[in-house]
Amino acid sequence: MHVLDGVDLRPRVQQALDEHLVRQREVLAGLGPPMTPLVDAVADLLSGGKRLRAAFLYWGWRALGQPDGPGVVRAASAMEIFQAAALLHDDVMDNSDLRRGRPAAHRTFGTWHQQQEWSGDAQRFGHAAAILAGDLCLNWTDEAFATSGLPAAALQRARPEFDRMRTQLMGGQFLDILEGARGWRDLDLAARLERCRTVIRHKSARYSVEQPLLIGADAAGASAVTRAGLARYGAALGEAFQLRDDVLGVFGDPGQTGKPAGDDLREGKHTVLVAYALAHADPDGVALVEASLGDPDLDEEAVQSLREVLVRSTALQRTEELISDGADRALQALDQTPGLTDEGTQALRDLVGVCTDRAV
């Protein structure tokens, strides 16, 4: 994984995050000891990981010939803080039990409430505390980026896309819960796929790949034609990345994903996999998917039965083909993008594999 390790990006991003948390603990110290578990919840999410969002900002900057340095690493680290905000809020909305193999933050806060035998509802306390931790991350994202040390002109160039990313993610999250509420029953396959891909684009794909990349490129002063090429690359790869995540949400190894396999099915997520299964499964398979999707009590045997439907119906195969197509389109867009350094182009090529690999 040279693209992440060859420039020591991951440990440097972690150092920037650790330093940021030290400063924030000092800011909150005056409020007393209860602030420690609040910041700890964020620190847990900010420890480890592949740092893909940071990598896209970093290589968006470097691919335009700009130098390495602590400023771009700190700016890149802001993308990881933003990701933490999204995860904290997402886990509350999905009522998830686990995140990266450990109890989700709202579960940890709820358990703390129970252990202390405090008054009120432990679950509501946990949800509220996790939401506030996510809100802290949204604030810290802005602070980390603005004080990164990149030149003022670079920050000014990047600011419009940075602001657009933060606003559009919230809109994408709303689209996701709206999609779950209004259902699919009266839609054909084409309409279901369009809705799925719209949610994918705005809830995950853009802020995971395209927008961090464009923030880095804008900061570096990318031309309009270079920026357009990078946007095409990021849009195609971002969708493929989220489709891979959806596959792993059903078929992945919990030891790798940190979440129980099948959680997306228990949560009733309307994914491309499910859309294809409902369109192409036999009647018994369709009935099983419709009866099981959104059942929080699905056991492993039931999840395995649903996996078999997804395979037999060609839903998995068709989704894998979309992932491969997205990766190919990203590489084609990259090959057609002028103004990039050889090192930057190779890094962005390598990131296609990292984002779409079956073991991510």
C-alpha positions as CSV (number, residue, x, y, z in Angstrom):
1,M,0.0,0.0,0.0
2,H,2.7,2.4,-1.1
3,V,0.3,5.2,-1.8
4,L,-0.5,5.5,1.9
5,D,2.7,4.2,3.5
6,G,5.4,5.5,1.1
7,V,5.1,9.1,2.3
8,D,4.3,8.0,5.9
9,L,1.0,9.6,5.5
10,R,-1.0,7.6,8.0
11,P,1.3,8.1,11.0
12,R,1.7,11.8,10.2
13,V,-2.1,12.2,10.0
14,Q,-2.5,10.4,13.3
15,Q,0.1,12.7,14.9
16,A,-1.8,15.7,13.6
17,L,-5.0,14.3,15.0
18,D,-3.5,13.5,18.3
19,E,-2.1,17.0,18.6
20,H,-5.5,18.5,17.7
21,L,-7.2,16.4,20.5
22,V,-4.6,17.5,23.0
23,R,-5.5,21.1,22.3
24,Q,-9.2,20.4,22.4
25,R,-8.9,18.7,25.8
26,E,-7.2,21.8,27.1
27,V,-10.1,24.0,25.7
28,L,-12.6,21.8,27.5
29,A,-10.6,21.3,30.7
30,G,-12.3,24.1,32.4
31,L,-15.7,22.3,32.2
32,G,-14.4,19.5,34.4
33,P,-13.8,15.8,34.3
34,P,-17.1,14.9,32.4
35,M,-15.4,16.2,29.3
36,T,-13.0,13.3,29.2
37,P,-15.4,10.6,28.0
38,L,-16.8,13.1,25.5
39,V,-13.5,13.6,23.8
40,D,-12.5,10.0,24.3
41,A,-15.5,9.0,22.1
42,V,-14.0,11.1,19.3
43,A,-10.4,9.9,20.0
44,D,-11.5,6.3,19.6
45,L,-12.9,7.0,16.1
46,L,-9.8,8.9,15.2
47,S,-7.3,6.1,16.1
48,G,-6.2,4.0,13.2
49,G,-7.8,3.4,9.8
50,K,-6.7,3.7,6.2
51,R,-7.0,7.5,6.1
52,L,-8.4,7.4,2.6
53,R,-10.1,10.8,2.8
54,A,-6.9,12.4,4.1
55,A,-5.1,10.7,1.3
56,F,-7.3,12.2,-1.4
57,L,-6.9,15.7,-0.1
58,Y,-3.1,15.2,0.3
59,W,-2.7,13.8,-3.3
60,G,-5.0,16.4,-4.7
61,W,-2.5,18.9,-3.5
62,R,0.7,17.0,-4.3
63,A,-0.5,15.9,-7.8
64,L,-0.5,19.5,-8.8
65,G,3.2,19.8,-8.0
66,Q,2.8,21.3,-4.5
67,P,5.3,20.3,-1.8
68,D,4.8,17.9,1.0
69,G,4.8,19.5,4.5
70,P,3.0,19.6,7.8
71,G,0.4,22.1,6.6
72,V,-1.1,19.8,4.0
73,V,-1.0,16.9,6.4
74,R,-3.0,18.9,9.0
75,A,-5.4,20.0,6.4
76,A,-5.8,16.4,5.3
77,S,-6.4,15.4,8.9
78,A,-9.5,17.6,8.9
79,M,-11.1,15.1,6.5
80,E,-10.8,12.4,9.1
81,I,-12.4,14.5,11.8
82,F,-15.3,15.2,9.4
83,Q,-15.6,11.4,8.8
84,A,-15.8,10.9,12.6
85,A,-18.7,13.4,12.7
86,A,-20.5,11.5,10.0
87,L,-19.9,8.1,11.7
88,L,-21.1,9.3,15.1
89,H,-24.3,10.7,13.7
90,D,-24.8,7.7,11.3
91,D,-24.5,5.2,14.1
92,V,-27.2,7.0,16.0
93,M,-29.5,7.2,13.0
94,D,-29.0,3.5,12.2
95,N,-29.0,2.5,15.9
96,S,-25.9,0.5,15.3
97,D,-24.3,-1.6,18.0
98,L,-20.7,-1.7,16.8
99,R,-18.2,0.5,15.0
100,R,-14.8,-0.9,14.1
101,G,-15.3,-3.8,16.3
102,R,-16.1,-1.8,19.4
103,P,-19.4,-0.5,20.9
104,A,-20.7,2.5,19.0
105,A,-20.3,5.8,20.9
106,H,-24.0,6.0,21.7
107,R,-23.9,2.5,23.2
108,T,-20.8,3.4,25.3
109,F,-22.5,6.5,26.6
110,G,-25.7,4.6,27.4
111,T,-23.7,2.0,29.3
112,W,-22.0,4.7,31.3
113,H,-25.4,6.1,32.2
114,Q,-26.6,2.7,33.4
115,Q,-23.4,2.0,35.4
116,Q,-23.8,5.3,37.2
117,E,-27.5,4.6,37.9
118,W,-28.4,8.1,36.8
119,S,-32.0,9.2,36.3
120,G,-33.7,9.3,32.9
121,D,-33.5,7.0,29.9
122,A,-30.0,5.6,29.2
123,Q,-30.6,5.2,25.5
124,R,-31.7,8.8,25.0
125,F,-28.7,9.9,27.0
126,G,-26.4,7.9,24.8
127,H,-27.9,9.2,21.6
128,A,-27.7,12.8,22.8
129,A,-24.1,12.5,23.9
130,A,-23.0,10.9,20.6
131,I,-24.8,13.6,18.6
132,L,-23.0,16.3,20.6
133,A,-19.7,14.5,20.0
134,G,-20.4,14.5,16.3
135,D,-21.3,18.2,16.5
136,L,-17.9,18.8,18.2
137,C,-16.2,17.1,15.2
138,L,-18.0,19.3,12.8
139,N,-16.7,22.4,14.6
140,W,-13.2,20.8,14.8
141,T,-13.2,20.0,11.1
142,D,-13.4,23.7,10.3
143,E,-10.9,24.7,12.9
144,A,-8.3,22.0,11.9
145,F,-8.6,23.1,8.2
146,A,-8.5,26.8,8.8
147,T,-5.5,26.6,11.1
148,S,-3.6,23.9,9.2
149,G,-0.8,26.2,8.1
150,L,-1.5,26.1,4.4
151,P,-1.0,29.5,2.7
152,A,-4.0,31.8,3.1
153,A,-4.5,32.0,-0.6
154,A,-4.6,28.2,-0.8
155,L,-7.2,28.0,1.9
156,Q,-9.3,30.7,0.3
157,R,-9.3,28.8,-3.0
158,A,-10.3,25.6,-1.3
159,R,-12.9,27.1,1.0
160,P,-15.9,26.9,-1.4
161,E,-15.6,23.1,-2.0
162,F,-14.8,22.6,1.7
163,D,-18.1,24.4,2.7
164,R,-20.0,22.6,-0.1
165,M,-18.8,19.2,1.2
166,R,-20.1,19.9,4.8
167,T,-23.5,21.1,3.6
168,Q,-24.1,18.4,1.0
169,L,-23.2,15.6,3.4
170,M,-26.0,16.7,5.7
171,G,-28.4,16.8,2.7
172,G,-27.2,13.3,1.7
173,Q,-27.9,12.0,5.2
174,F,-31.4,13.3,5.0
175,L,-31.9,11.7,1.6
176,D,-30.9,8.4,3.2
177,I,-33.5,8.5,6.0
178,L,-36.1,9.8,3.6
179,E,-35.4,6.9,1.3
180,G,-35.9,4.5,4.1
181,A,-39.2,6.2,5.1
182,R,-40.9,6.5,1.8
183,G,-40.1,3.0,0.5
184,W,-39.8,1.4,-2.9
185,R,-43.0,-0.6,-3.4
186,D,-44.3,1.3,-6.4
187,L,-40.9,1.8,-8.2
188,D,-39.4,-0.2,-11.0
189,L,-35.8,-1.3,-11.0
190,A,-34.5,1.7,-12.9
191,A,-36.1,4.1,-10.4
192,R,-34.8,2.1,-7.4
193,L,-31.3,2.1,-8.8
194,E,-31.5,5.9,-9.5
195,R,-32.6,6.6,-5.9
196,C,-29.9,4.3,-4.5
197,R,-27.2,5.9,-6.6
198,T,-28.4,9.4,-5.7
199,V,-28.1,8.6,-2.0
200,I,-24.7,6.9,-2.5
201,R,-23.5,10.0,-4.4
202,H,-24.4,12.6,-1.8
203,K,-24.3,10.6,1.5
204,S,-20.9,8.9,1.0
205,A,-19.2,9.0,-2.4
206,R,-18.6,12.7,-2.8
207,Y,-17.3,13.4,0.7
208,S,-15.2,10.2,0.7
209,V,-13.3,10.7,-2.6
210,E,-14.3,13.5,-4.9
211,Q,-14.6,16.5,-2.5
212,P,-11.4,15.8,-0.5
213,L,-9.6,15.5,-3.8
214,L,-11.0,18.7,-5.1
215,I,-10.3,20.6,-1.9
216,G,-6.6,19.6,-2.2
217,A,-6.6,20.4,-5.9
218,D,-8.3,23.8,-5.4
219,A,-5.9,24.7,-2.7
220,A,-3.1,23.8,-5.1
221,G,-4.6,26.1,-7.8
222,A,-5.8,23.5,-10.3
223,S,-7.0,24.8,-13.7
224,A,-10.6,24.3,-14.7
225,V,-9.8,21.5,-17.1
226,T,-7.6,19.7,-14.5
227,R,-10.3,20.1,-11.9
228,A,-13.0,18.8,-14.2
229,G,-10.9,15.6,-14.9
230,L,-10.3,15.0,-11.2
231,A,-14.0,15.5,-10.5
232,R,-14.9,12.8,-13.0
233,Y,-12.3,10.5,-11.5
234,G,-13.6,11.2,-8.0
235,A,-17.3,10.8,-8.9
236,A,-16.7,7.4,-10.5
237,L,-14.4,6.1,-7.8
238,G,-16.5,7.4,-5.0
239,E,-19.6,5.5,-6.2
240,A,-17.5,2.3,-6.6
241,F,-16.1,2.8,-3.1
242,Q,-19.5,3.0,-1.6
243,L,-20.8,0.0,-3.6
244,R,-17.9,-2.0,-2.3
245,D,-18.9,-0.9,1.2
246,D,-22.4,-2.1,0.6
247,V,-21.2,-5.5,-0.5
248,L,-19.0,-5.8,2.6
249,G,-21.9,-4.8,4.7
250,V,-23.5,-8.1,3.7
251,F,-20.7,-10.4,2.7
252,G,-17.7,-8.9,4.6
253,D,-15.6,-10.5,7.4
254,P,-16.6,-8.8,10.7
255,G,-13.0,-9.0,11.7
256,Q,-12.1,-6.7,8.8
257,T,-15.2,-4.5,8.7
258,G,-15.7,-4.1,12.5
259,K,-19.4,-4.6,12.2
260,P,-21.5,-7.7,12.2
261,A,-22.1,-9.0,8.6
262,G,-25.7,-8.4,7.6
263,D,-26.2,-5.3,9.6
264,D,-27.2,-3.4,6.5
265,L,-30.0,-6.0,6.0
266,R,-31.1,-5.7,9.6
267,E,-31.2,-1.9,9.3
268,G,-33.3,-2.2,6.1
269,K,-30.9,-0.2,3.9
270,H,-32.1,0.2,0.3
271,T,-29.0,-0.7,-1.5
272,V,-28.2,-1.6,-5.1
273,L,-27.7,-5.2,-4.0
274,V,-31.3,-5.2,-2.7
275,A,-32.7,-3.5,-5.8
276,Y,-31.2,-6.1,-8.1
277,A,-32.3,-9.0,-5.8
278,L,-35.9,-7.8,-5.8
279,A,-35.8,-7.5,-9.6
280,H,-34.1,-10.7,-10.5
281,A,-34.7,-13.2,-7.7
282,D,-37.3,-16.0,-8.0
283,P,-40.6,-15.4,-6.2
284,D,-39.5,-17.2,-3.0
285,G,-36.3,-15.1,-3.0
286,V,-38.2,-11.9,-3.4
287,A,-40.6,-12.9,-0.6
288,L,-37.7,-13.6,1.7
289,V,-36.0,-10.3,1.0
290,E,-39.2,-8.4,1.5
291,A,-40.1,-10.2,4.7
292,S,-36.6,-9.9,6.2
293,L,-35.3,-6.5,5.2
294,G,-35.3,-4.2,8.2
295,D,-35.8,-7.0,10.8
296,P,-33.4,-6.1,13.6
297,D,-33.6,-9.7,15.0
298,L,-32.2,-11.5,11.9
299,D,-29.9,-14.2,13.0
300,E,-26.9,-15.6,11.2
301,E,-28.9,-18.3,9.5
302,A,-31.4,-15.8,8.2
303,V,-28.6,-13.6,6.9
304,Q,-27.0,-16.5,5.2
305,S,-30.3,-17.3,3.5
306,L,-30.5,-13.7,2.2
307,R,-26.9,-13.9,1.0
308,E,-27.8,-17.0,-1.0
309,V,-30.6,-15.1,-2.6
310,L,-28.3,-12.2,-3.5
311,V,-25.9,-14.6,-5.2
312,R,-28.5,-16.7,-7.0
313,S,-30.4,-13.7,-8.3
314,T,-27.1,-12.3,-9.8
315,A,-27.5,-9.2,-7.5
316,L,-23.9,-9.7,-6.2
317,Q,-22.5,-10.2,-9.7
318,R,-24.3,-7.1,-11.1
319,T,-23.1,-5.0,-8.2
320,E,-19.5,-6.2,-8.7
321,E,-19.8,-5.3,-12.3
322,L,-20.8,-1.7,-11.3
323,I,-17.8,-1.5,-9.0
324,S,-15.5,-2.6,-11.8
325,D,-17.1,-0.2,-14.2
326,G,-16.6,2.7,-11.7
327,A,-13.0,1.8,-11.2
328,D,-12.4,1.7,-15.0
329,R,-14.2,5.0,-15.5
330,A,-12.0,6.5,-12.8
331,L,-8.8,5.3,-14.4
332,Q,-10.0,6.6,-17.8
333,A,-10.8,10.0,-16.4
334,L,-7.4,10.1,-14.7
335,D,-5.6,9.3,-17.9
336,Q,-7.4,12.2,-19.6
337,T,-6.6,14.7,-16.9
338,P,-3.8,17.1,-17.8
339,G,-1.5,19.0,-15.4
340,L,-0.7,16.2,-12.9
341,T,2.7,15.1,-11.8
342,D,3.8,11.5,-12.6
343,E,4.0,10.8,-8.8
344,G,0.5,12.2,-8.2
345,T,-1.0,10.3,-11.1
346,Q,0.5,7.0,-9.9
347,A,-0.8,7.7,-6.4
348,L,-4.3,8.3,-7.6
349,R,-4.2,5.1,-9.7
350,D,-3.1,3.2,-6.7
351,L,-6.0,4.6,-4.7
352,V,-8.5,3.1,-7.2
353,G,-7.3,-0.3,-6.1
354,V,-7.3,0.5,-2.4
355,C,-10.9,1.8,-2.6
356,T,-12.4,-1.1,-4.6
357,D,-10.4,-4.1,-3.4
358,R,-12.7,-6.8,-2.1
359,A,-10.9,-6.8,1.3
360,V,-11.3,-3.1,2.0
